Amino acid sequence: MHVIADVDAASEARLLRDWLSAFDRVFVLTGAGCSTASGIPDYRDEAGGWKRKPPVTYQAFTQDDETRRRYWARSFAGWPVFSTAQPNRAHRALAEWEATGRMSMLLTQNVDTLHQRAGSRHVIDLHGRLDTIRCLDCGDLTPREAMQQRLADANAGWIDTIAAFAPDGDADLERTDFRDFVIPACTCCGGMLKPDVVFFGENVPRARFEHARDALAASDALLVVGSSLMVYSGFRFARMAHEAGTPIALLTRGSTRADELASLALRADCTVVLPDALG
């Protein structure tokens, strides 16, 4: 692995541009580091460790009423800021590069749809999208904005102070008791509603994984942007690429789980490097 750190942004961009020049079809995998410049916090520090308490698990959300009420109260508070985040220079650079035909697929671990809003068309949302709500009983899909209004109507007068905004539309609140927070049920069947995203402890849908796997197999390089790859659902694509002999480049601020698998690792800000490297 060739790790590059503490050099100027122009040199980092040149190194990545030179590396990419050898490939015609590049599979791109992005993570939270691609969206932090848009005001969406990430979960991990540069060493790959948790910055805060790990997010709620699927099992806790579905099985514990208190956990579910706390999740929805915090999401209700955090959604207005999350939903108004705008694509940054990294998102736009990737969208423009896709138009050249050299990107085979963009697989993102993010749930913010910022790639799509920047103009990317061939995107697989590995962990789903936070702007959609799914009924766990009947499968009905509804917009998150509609759920936000239902939450507001069901909790009129519910006020809390936001201590800090957190990753994926979450927010830290001052209160600790959420027993009075009302969660609307599915309008079709009365079932439990959950954001259409993959929680910890939940599997990526098989068809989605296979779509991404096939796109990677048809590519001749893998570029990872803004992800530590500490979550296995993302790391396995780096592992599959390595096992197939597909070259890997990493563009992140810190270390990743795939450092030993990559031929190039740039410890850099993707919003600074990508526009020049892909331009």
Secondary structure as GFF3:
##gff-version 3
##sequence-region A 1 279
A	DSSP	beta_strand	2	4	.	.	.	ID=ss1
A	DSSP	alpha_helix	9	20	.	.	.	ID=ss2
A	DSSP	beta_strand	26	30	.	.	.	ID=ss3
A	DSSP	three_ten_helix	32	34	.	.	.	ID=ss4
A	DSSP	three_ten_helix	36	38	.	.	.	ID=ss5
A	DSSP	alpha_helix	58	63	.	.	.	ID=ss6
A	DSSP	alpha_helix	65	83	.	.	.	ID=ss7
A	DSSP	alpha_helix	89	98	.	.	.	ID=ss8
A	DSSP	beta_strand	103	108	.	.	.	ID=ss9
A	DSSP	alpha_helix	114	118	.	.	.	ID=ss10
A	DSSP	beta_strand	123	125	.	.	.	ID=ss11
A	DSSP	beta_strand	128	135	.	.	.	ID=ss12
A	DSSP	beta_strand	141	143	.	.	.	ID=ss13
A	DSSP	alpha_helix	144	154	.	.	.	ID=ss14
A	DSSP	beta_strand	162	165	.	.	.	ID=ss15
A	DSSP	three_ten_helix	167	169	.	.	.	ID=ss16
A	DSSP	beta_strand	171	173	.	.	.	ID=ss17
A	DSSP	beta_strand	193	197	.	.	.	ID=ss18
A	DSSP	alpha_helix	206	217	.	.	.	ID=ss19
A	DSSP	beta_strand	221	225	.	.	.	ID=ss20
A	DSSP	alpha_helix	232	243	.	.	.	ID=ss21
A	DSSP	beta_strand	248	252	.	.	.	ID=ss22
A	DSSP	three_ten_helix	259	261	.	.	.	ID=ss23
A	DSSP	beta_strand	264	267	.	.	.	ID=ss24
A	DSSP	alpha_helix	270	278	.	.	.	ID=ss25
###
